[in-house]
Amino acid sequence: MKIVMRHFFIGTFTGICLFCAACVPEITASETIPVFVSIPPQKYFVEKIGGEFVSVSVMVGPGANAHTFEPKPAQMTGLAKARIYFAVGMEFENVWLDRIAAANPGLIIVHTEKGIERIPMKDHHSDDEHKAFSDKHEEHHGIPDPHIWLSPPLVKVQAKNILDGLTAADSEHQSAYLPNYETFIKETDALDAELRGIFAEKGNHTRFMVFHPSWGYFAQAYGLEQIPIEIEGKEPKPAQLARLIGYARKEGIRVVFVQPRFSVKNAETIAKAIQGQVAFADPLAEDWAKNLRDVAEKFKAALK
Ligand code: ZN
């Protein structure tokens, strides 16, 4: 009886407030499914599909480096009460997911990267053995590139895994999750078409220079090529930096992209040497679709 009354009051209150968007009551934490994601763009995806039925916590917050991240004690406490963890394949998950699962045996771990074939992290030239400069850019087969959320076609795969995870944890609201998912897929297809349009007339101008190679899948989706400054996760040595400068000069590159949370020192050195500039492209922005549009426009303007 108590429960019925409570829902009755919430219903009435919401009804009254239909004309006043600002005072629609927030659904309390106890009525939503507490879920965790690794990085901010995943919050965007899970909220698109889970809508009002999920409350999403993000592991890697602003100011943290997603590649070297370790959970804080408060996050471990929150994780003990979470229902679902949506993994994406970041390095820290390898270590921490087992510990998280041990602390919360009921937690459903959803690998949203499932079904995605990951490409190796791109290196321009990882050691001095490589000939001074060939136009072939070497790929190294050590680390699989985790940045799968930056390609709309791959985000559709992640979205399906998110839908399946939410449905498994909360079949009661499948009737909401499924249409939300379908809407998100349509939005993502529209975004993909828009980005294809942005790069449709690039011709031979496909290269952009970036400090940390986050944009491999994005580049793959739109026929571009990222030229990374970072070499296997490390800053380049002086000789490597000199070669990058030579390459940028030869190619006429004038913009060097950096992202928050990474050193801009080397990017600035190169930019200065080529009389170019440093620009920001954030791979972890939570407003995913808007961010991809903004970054696409910046890359387009800088392509060489
Ligand atoms: Zn990264």
Residues whose N, C-alpha, C, O or C-beta is under 5 A from the ligand:
A	BS01	ZN	S214
